[in-house]
Amino acid sequence: MTKILSFLNRSIKYTLVTLLGVAISWSAMAVLPMAAIAQNHLETLYTTSLPALPNSSTTEVPQKSSIDSRQRNSSFVTAAVNRVGPAVVRIDTERTITRNVDPFFDDPFFRRFFGDEFSRGRGPQQGLMRGQGSGFIIDKNGVILTNAHVVDQADKVTVTLKDGRTFAGKVQGVDEVTDLAVVKIDAVGKFLPVAPLGDSSTVQVGDWAIAVGNPLGLDNTVTLGIVSTLKRPSVEVGVPDKRLDFIQTDAAINPGNSGGPLLNGSGEVIGINTAIRAGAMGIGFAIPIDKAKQISTQLAQGKTVAHPYIGIQMVTLTPQLAKENNNDPNSPLTVPEISGVLVMGILPNTPAAQSGLRRGDVIVEIDGQPVNNATVLQNIVEGSRIGQTLELTIQRGNQTQKLGIRTAQLQS
């Protein structure tokens, strides 16, 4: 019996050495069998001669460097952030605001009991409002792209780089309609990292989206998600005063992320983080970088960006909506049951007011191009020139009419 066990153990050990090519602790492999074998048998097994193995003390095992280890544990997100991260900046702003004295102090009843001395000298009070956002360097000369709402009306702008360097920033230009702004820092003779700009026209739903910024004062924060949808109209996002088609993403965007870059998987900027929808989780919006490319040079030069407008309040009209409206006895007007853009109101002192356009008109064409929703109409007007006359085809009751309307510059 002892010889059989000895033979089996040697056979197993030879097999392990042959298959693995290394010496394996015999005690670790034979804990359970050894428990039933006498001590003299153990000594016999351990002293059994085996084929010679290479001397491990003379065999050099190559050690991977710490760099190789980091590369092995890295991801495409790490590579993307390493490429762009140094160019992402924190923007701190200060603005002096004036508050009027509470009218309560001028109330005769209050003054009767507390006297005039208490309210005397209580003029307008000044205070300091601080804000914070993000941005990224797009030019080695110190040009920084951010959101307009981050720096608008700021008296003081301070830019802090990832490496800790701090610069005074100057707001070169602001465009509230697109919520874009350019800030300039004076870094003559100093190296500045620059973020590589991508092409937002090539972005597809499902692509990786990496948001970088300083949310809630937490510097150099990175979040990961995907592109949820493209060309989300600003009206649907809840900012009807903007003229944008957003990139929607589920990458976390929080207050303070505004102005920071949205990256693709290659570490290129495809958007500028700008908004989150109140009450929604996992829904953020970014301005396509191609839009910023169009106007950043103008903003850097302090020029006004052209935004033609005609001055109407409008909604998309469908036959079904029109029918529901007309069947409502409390509806203030009856509208044609067609597809188009319903004029809900005419703003005073605007091109629309001077053209003869009326509330209740349905715009169906502009310069011969069919218009079946409000977004299409807005894009046509935005793509026109200041002072250009557009020919509108409208349905007014049972009549079809044509009106000429001359665009003007939209004022902030």
JOUR-V250237 format. One record per run of one state. SS is the DSSP state (2 for helix, 1 for strand, 0 for the rest). FROM is the first residue (numbers start at 1). TO is the last residue. Records with the same first field share a line. If there is no record, write none. Layout:
SS->FROM-TO  FROM-TO
This chain:
0->1-1  21-25  30-30  35-38  47-65  74-75  100-102  107-107  115-115  120-124  140-142  152-155  161-165  176-179  186-196  198-199  203-207  214-214  218-220  238-244  250-260  264-268  277-283  301-307  310-311  318-318  328-339  347-350  356-361  367-368  371-373  383-388  397-398  407-407  410-412
2->2-20  26-29  31-34  39-46  66-73  76-87  103-106  108-114  116-119  148-151  200-202  215-217  234-237  289-300  319-327  351-355  374-382
1->88-99  125-139  143-147  156-160  166-175  180-185  197-197  208-213  221-233  245-249  261-263  269-276  284-288  308-309  312-317  340-346  362-366  369-370  389-396  399-406  408-409
